[in-house]
Amino acid sequence: LSVKLDDPSFPAPIYATLTEVEGEDGYQLIWSRPNRD
């Protein structure tokens, strides 16, 4: 599952990905916000 959170009040969009962890019973959330130059 991947989402992009974008709002005029944010300095840059936030990207988030929820992935299943291999070999484990769970998920991991990875998020990033690129630098806006």
N, CA, C, O and CB atoms as a CASP TS submission, in Angstrom:
PFRMAT TS
TARGET T0000
AUTHOR 0000-0000-0000
METHOD Language model
MODEL 1
PARENT N/A
ATOM      1  N   LEU     1       0.847  -1.166   0.000  1.00  0.00           N
ATOM      2  CA  LEU     1       0.000   0.000   0.000  1.00  0.00           C
ATOM      3  C   LEU     1       0.895   1.232   0.000  1.00  0.00           C
ATOM      4  O   LEU     1       1.798   1.348   0.829  1.00  0.00           O
ATOM      5  CB  LEU     1      -0.965  -0.004   1.216  1.00  0.00           C
ATOM      6  N   SER     2       0.649   2.142  -0.919  1.00  0.00           N
ATOM      7  CA  SER     2       1.415   3.388  -0.993  1.00  0.00           C
ATOM      8  C   SER     2       0.451   4.562  -1.054  1.00  0.00           C
ATOM      9  O   SER     2      -0.582   4.498  -1.720  1.00  0.00           O
ATOM     10  CB  SER     2       2.364   3.392  -2.225  1.00  0.00           C
ATOM     11  N   VAL     3       0.797   5.629  -0.357  1.00  0.00           N
ATOM     12  CA  VAL     3      -0.025   6.836  -0.381  1.00  0.00           C
ATOM     13  C   VAL     3       0.863   8.070  -0.491  1.00  0.00           C
ATOM     14  O   VAL     3       2.031   8.061  -0.101  1.00  0.00           O
ATOM     15  CB  VAL     3      -0.913   6.919   0.881  1.00  0.00           C
ATOM     16  N   LYS     4       0.277   9.122  -1.031  1.00  0.00           N
ATOM     17  CA  LYS     4       0.938  10.429  -1.096  1.00  0.00           C
ATOM     18  C   LYS     4       0.023  11.412  -0.381  1.00  0.00           C
ATOM     19  O   LYS     4      -1.128  11.599  -0.775  1.00  0.00           O
ATOM     20  CB  LYS     4       1.226  10.880  -2.595  1.00  0.00           C
ATOM     21  N   LEU     5       0.540  12.041   0.673  1.00  0.00           N
ATOM     22  CA  LEU     5      -0.214  13.044   1.415  1.00  0.00           C
ATOM     23  C   LEU     5       0.282  14.415   0.979  1.00  0.00           C
ATOM     24  O   LEU     5       1.438  14.775   1.204  1.00  0.00           O
ATOM     25  CB  LEU     5      -0.064  12.850   2.965  1.00  0.00           C
ATOM     26  N   ASP     6      -0.606  15.168   0.355  1.00  0.00           N
ATOM     27  CA  ASP     6      -0.219  16.477  -0.153  1.00  0.00           C
ATOM     28  C   ASP     6      -1.282  17.486   0.259  1.00  0.00           C
ATOM     29  O   ASP     6      -2.476  17.268   0.054  1.00  0.00           O
ATOM     30  CB  ASP     6      -0.037  16.453  -1.702  1.00  0.00           C
ATOM     31  N   ASP     7      -0.840  18.569   0.829  1.00  0.00           N
ATOM     32  CA  ASP     7      -1.747  19.611   1.293  1.00  0.00           C
ATOM     33  C   ASP     7      -1.029  20.942   1.124  1.00  0.00           C
ATOM     34  O   ASP     7       0.184  21.004   1.322  1.00  0.00           O
ATOM     35  CB  ASP     7      -2.187  19.378   2.787  1.00  0.00           C
ATOM     36  N   PRO     8      -1.729  21.998   0.769  1.00  0.00           N
ATOM     37  CA  PRO     8      -1.068  23.296   0.610  1.00  0.00           C
ATOM     38  C   PRO     8      -0.335  23.766   1.866  1.00  0.00           C
ATOM     39  O   PRO     8       0.599  24.563   1.770  1.00  0.00           O
ATOM     40  CB  PRO     8      -2.083  24.331   0.214  1.00  0.00           C
ATOM     41  N   SER     9      -0.741  23.288   3.029  1.00  0.00           N
ATOM     42  CA  SER     9      -0.068  23.708   4.262  1.00  0.00           C
ATOM     43  C   SER     9       1.248  22.966   4.500  1.00  0.00           C
ATOM     44  O   SER     9       2.037  23.382   5.348  1.00  0.00           O
ATOM     45  CB  SER     9      -0.989  23.494   5.447  1.00  0.00           C
ATOM     46  N   PHE    10       1.503  21.869   3.763  1.00  0.00           N
ATOM     47  CA  PHE    10       2.761  21.125   3.888  1.00  0.00           C
ATOM     48  C   PHE    10       3.834  21.783   3.028  1.00  0.00           C
ATOM     49  O   PHE    10       3.532  22.253   1.931  1.00  0.00           O
ATOM     50  CB  PHE    10       2.571  19.637   3.476  1.00  0.00           C
ATOM     51  N   PRO    11       5.074  21.828   3.498  1.00  0.00           N
ATOM     52  CA  PRO    11       6.145  22.368   2.655  1.00  0.00           C
ATOM     53  C   PRO    11       6.448  21.463   1.459  1.00  0.00           C
ATOM     54  O   PRO    11       6.918  21.940   0.427  1.00  0.00           O
ATOM     55  CB  PRO    11       7.410  22.567   3.482  1.00  0.00           C
ATOM     56  N   ALA    12       6.180  20.161   1.592  1.00  0.00           N
ATOM     57  CA  ALA    12       6.381  19.193   0.510  1.00  0.00           C
ATOM     58  C   ALA    12       5.481  17.998   0.795  1.00  0.00           C
ATOM     59  O   ALA    12       5.124  17.763   1.950  1.00  0.00           O
ATOM     60  CB  ALA    12       7.897  18.756   0.389  1.00  0.00           C
ATOM     61  N   PRO    13       5.103  17.231  -0.239  1.00  0.00           N
ATOM     62  CA  PRO    13       4.260  16.064  -0.003  1.00  0.00           C
ATOM     63  C   PRO    13       4.978  15.007   0.835  1.00  0.00           C
ATOM     64  O   PRO    13       6.207  14.951   0.860  1.00  0.00           O
ATOM     65  CB  PRO    13       3.817  15.462  -1.330  1.00  0.00           C
ATOM     66  N   ILE    14       4.206  14.183   1.511  1.00  0.00           N
ATOM     67  CA  ILE    14       4.732  13.065   2.288  1.00  0.00           C
ATOM     68  C   ILE    14       4.328  11.780   1.570  1.00  0.00           C
ATOM     69  O   ILE    14       3.159  11.592   1.232  1.00  0.00           O
ATOM     70  CB  ILE    14       4.199  13.087   3.776  1.00  0.00           C
ATOM     71  N   TYR    15       5.292  10.904   1.339  1.00  0.00           N
ATOM     72  CA  TYR    15       5.043   9.618   0.707  1.00  0.00           C
ATOM     73  C   TYR    15       5.177   8.531   1.762  1.00  0.00           C
ATOM     74  O   TYR    15       6.137   8.532   2.532  1.00  0.00           O
ATOM     75  CB  TYR    15       6.021   9.372  -0.479  1.00  0.00           C
ATOM     76  N   ALA    16       4.221   7.600   1.806  1.00  0.00           N
ATOM     77  CA  ALA    16       4.266   6.517   2.788  1.00  0.00           C
ATOM     78  C   ALA    16       3.961   5.195   2.093  1.00  0.00           C
ATOM     79  O   ALA    16       3.104   5.124   1.212  1.00  0.00           O
ATOM     80  CB  ALA    16       3.262   6.773   3.948  1.00  0.00           C
ATOM     81  N   THR    17       4.677   4.148   2.505  1.00  0.00           N
ATOM     82  CA  THR    17       4.477   2.805   1.977  1.00  0.00           C
ATOM     83  C   THR    17       4.399   1.828   3.140  1.00  0.00           C
ATOM     84  O   THR    17       5.257   1.833   4.023  1.00  0.00           O
ATOM     85  CB  THR    17       5.617   2.410   0.997  1.00  0.00           C
ATOM     86  N   LEU    18       3.374   0.996   3.139  1.00  0.00           N
ATOM     87  CA  LEU    18       3.213  -0.047   4.144  1.00  0.00           C
ATOM     88  C   LEU    18       3.531  -1.374   3.469  1.00  0.00           C
ATOM     89  O   LEU    18       2.868  -1.756   2.504  1.00  0.00           O
ATOM     90  CB  LEU    18       1.761  -0.044   4.762  1.00  0.00           C
ATOM     91  N   THR    19       4.546  -2.081   3.973  1.00  0.00           N
ATOM     92  CA  THR    19       4.967  -3.344   3.375  1.00  0.00           C
ATOM     93  C   THR    19       5.007  -4.438   4.427  1.00  0.00           C
ATOM     94  O   THR    19       5.236  -4.182   5.609  1.00  0.00           O
ATOM     95  CB  THR    19       6.341  -3.198   2.705  1.00  0.00           C
ATOM     96  N   GLU    20       4.777  -5.665   3.971  1.00  0.00           N
ATOM     97  CA  GLU    20       4.859  -6.820   4.858  1.00  0.00           C
ATOM     98  C   GLU    20       6.322  -7.154   5.091  1.00  0.00           C
ATOM     99  O   GLU    20       7.126  -7.106   4.160  1.00  0.00           O
ATOM    100  CB  GLU    20       4.100  -8.040   4.267  1.00  0.00           C
ATOM    101  N   VAL    21       6.673  -7.490   6.320  1.00  0.00           N
ATOM    102  CA  VAL    21       8.046  -7.843   6.672  1.00  0.00           C
ATOM    103  C   VAL    21       8.232  -9.329   6.385  1.00  0.00           C
ATOM    104  O   VAL    21       7.504 -10.165   6.920  1.00  0.00           O
ATOM    105  CB  VAL    21       8.361  -7.507   8.178  1.00  0.00           C
ATOM    106  N   GLU    22       9.212  -9.655   5.537  1.00  0.00           N
ATOM    107  CA  GLU    22       9.471 -11.053   5.184  1.00  0.00           C
ATOM    108  C   GLU    22       9.950 -11.837   6.395  1.00  0.00           C
ATOM    109  O   GLU    22      10.808 -11.374   7.146  1.00  0.00           O
ATOM    110  CB  GLU    22      10.506 -11.142   4.056  1.00  0.00           C
ATOM    111  N   GLY    23       9.391 -13.026   6.579  1.00  0.00           N
ATOM    112  CA  GLY    23       9.817 -13.893   7.665  1.00  0.00           C
ATOM    113  C   GLY    23       9.279 -13.509   9.027  1.00  0.00           C
ATOM    114  O   GLY    23       9.623 -14.141  10.025  1.00  0.00           O
ATOM    115  N   GLU    24       8.444 -12.487   9.089  1.00  0.00           N
ATOM    116  CA  GLU    24       7.875 -12.050  10.368  1.00  0.00           C
ATOM    117  C   GLU    24       6.375 -11.843  10.209  1.00  0.00           C
ATOM    118  O   GLU    24       5.866 -11.719   9.095  1.00  0.00           O
ATOM    119  CB  GLU    24       8.558 -10.743  10.867  1.00  0.00           C
ATOM    120  N   ASP    25       5.691 -11.808  11.317  1.00  0.00           N
ATOM    121  CA  ASP    25       4.250 -11.576  11.311  1.00  0.00           C
ATOM    122  C   ASP    25       3.997 -10.100  11.598  1.00  0.00           C
ATOM    123  O   ASP    25       3.651  -9.727  12.719  1.00  0.00           O
ATOM    124  CB  ASP    25       3.524 -12.483  12.357  1.00  0.00           C
ATOM    125  N   GLY    26       4.171  -9.269  10.581  1.00  0.00           N
ATOM    126  CA  GLY    26       3.976  -7.840  10.799  1.00  0.00           C
ATOM    127  C   GLY    26       4.235  -7.030   9.544  1.00  0.00           C
ATOM    128  O   GLY    26       4.520  -7.570   8.475  1.00  0.00           O
ATOM    129  N   TYR    27       4.128  -5.728   9.704  1.00  0.00           N
ATOM    130  CA  TYR    27       4.299  -4.784   8.606  1.00  0.00           C
ATOM    131  C   TYR    27       5.261  -3.691   9.032  1.00  0.00           C
ATOM    132  O   TYR    27       5.528  -3.491  10.217  1.00  0.00           O
ATOM    133  CB  TYR    27       2.941  -4.181   8.173  1.00  0.00           C
ATOM    134  N   GLN    28       5.772  -2.992   8.033  1.00  0.00           N
ATOM    135  CA  GLN    28       6.647  -1.861   8.323  1.00  0.00           C
ATOM    136  C   GLN    28       6.169  -0.668   7.504  1.00  0.00           C
ATOM    137  O   GLN    28       5.820  -0.799   6.331  1.00  0.00           O
ATOM    138  CB  GLN    28       8.146  -2.199   8.007  1.00  0.00           C
ATOM    139  N   LEU    29       6.161   0.483   8.141  1.00  0.00           N
ATOM    140  CA  LEU    29       5.759   1.723   7.491  1.00  0.00           C
ATOM    141  C   LEU    29       7.011   2.523   7.181  1.00  0.00           C
ATOM    142  O   LEU    29       7.804   2.835   8.069  1.00  0.00           O
ATOM    143  CB  LEU    29       4.775   2.542   8.381  1.00  0.00           C
ATOM    144  N   ILE    30       7.175   2.850   5.908  1.00  0.00           N
ATOM    145  CA  ILE    30       8.316   3.649   5.456  1.00  0.00           C
ATOM    146  C   ILE    30       7.742   4.955   4.914  1.00  0.00           C
ATOM    147  O   ILE    30       6.866   4.945   4.049  1.00  0.00           O
ATOM    148  CB  ILE    30       9.183   2.885   4.358  1.00  0.00           C
ATOM    149  N   TRP    31       8.240   6.073   5.426  1.00  0.00           N
ATOM    150  CA  TRP    31       7.746   7.350   4.935  1.00  0.00           C
ATOM    151  C   TRP    31       8.915   8.262   4.603  1.00  0.00           C
ATOM    152  O   TRP    31      10.010   8.129   5.149  1.00  0.00           O
ATOM    153  CB  TRP    31       6.819   8.013   5.967  1.00  0.00           C
ATOM    154  N   SER    32       8.653   9.189   3.697  1.00  0.00           N
ATOM    155  CA  SER    32       9.698  10.138   3.318  1.00  0.00           C
ATOM    156  C   SER    32       9.049  11.444   2.892  1.00  0.00           C
ATOM    157  O   SER    32       7.897  11.487   2.459  1.00  0.00           O
ATOM    158  CB  SER    32      10.589   9.568   2.178  1.00  0.00           C
ATOM    159  N   ARG    33       9.825  12.499   3.029  1.00  0.00           N
ATOM    160  CA  ARG    33       9.407  13.811   2.558  1.00  0.00           C
ATOM    161  C   ARG    33      10.610  14.420   1.860  1.00  0.00           C
ATOM    162  O   ARG    33      11.600  14.751   2.512  1.00  0.00           O
ATOM    163  CB  ARG    33       8.887  14.727   3.736  1.00  0.00           C
ATOM    164  N   PRO    34      10.540  14.573   0.541  1.00  0.00           N
ATOM    165  CA  PRO    34      11.684  15.143  -0.169  1.00  0.00           C
ATOM    166  C   PRO    34      11.917  16.597   0.233  1.00  0.00           C
ATOM    167  O   PRO    34      10.984  17.319   0.585  1.00  0.00           O
ATOM    168  CB  PRO    34      11.473  15.046  -1.681  1.00  0.00           C
ATOM    169  N   ASN    35      13.166  17.005   0.173  1.00  0.00           N
ATOM    170  CA  ASN    35      13.503  18.407   0.438  1.00  0.00           C
ATOM    171  C   ASN    35      13.016  19.260  -0.710  1.00  0.00           C
ATOM    172  O   ASN    35      13.169  18.894  -1.875  1.00  0.00           O
ATOM    173  CB  ASN    35      15.027  18.591   0.644  1.00  0.00           C
ATOM    174  N   ARG    36      12.439  20.378  -0.390  1.00  0.00           N
ATOM    175  CA  ARG    36      11.989  21.301  -1.429  1.00  0.00           C
ATOM    176  C   ARG    36      13.013  22.422  -1.521  1.00  0.00           C
ATOM    177  O   ARG    36      13.239  23.149  -0.553  1.00  0.00           O
ATOM    178  CB  ARG    36      10.551  21.864  -1.125  1.00  0.00           C
ATOM    179  N   ASP    37      13.622  22.557  -2.671  1.00  0.00           N
ATOM    180  CA  ASP    37      14.661  23.582  -2.862  1.00  0.00           C
ATOM    181  C   ASP    37      14.081  24.874  -3.362  1.00  0.00           C
ATOM    182  O   ASP    37      14.814  25.839  -3.576  1.00  0.00           O
ATOM    183  CB  ASP    37      15.721  23.098  -3.829  1.00  0.00           C
TER
END
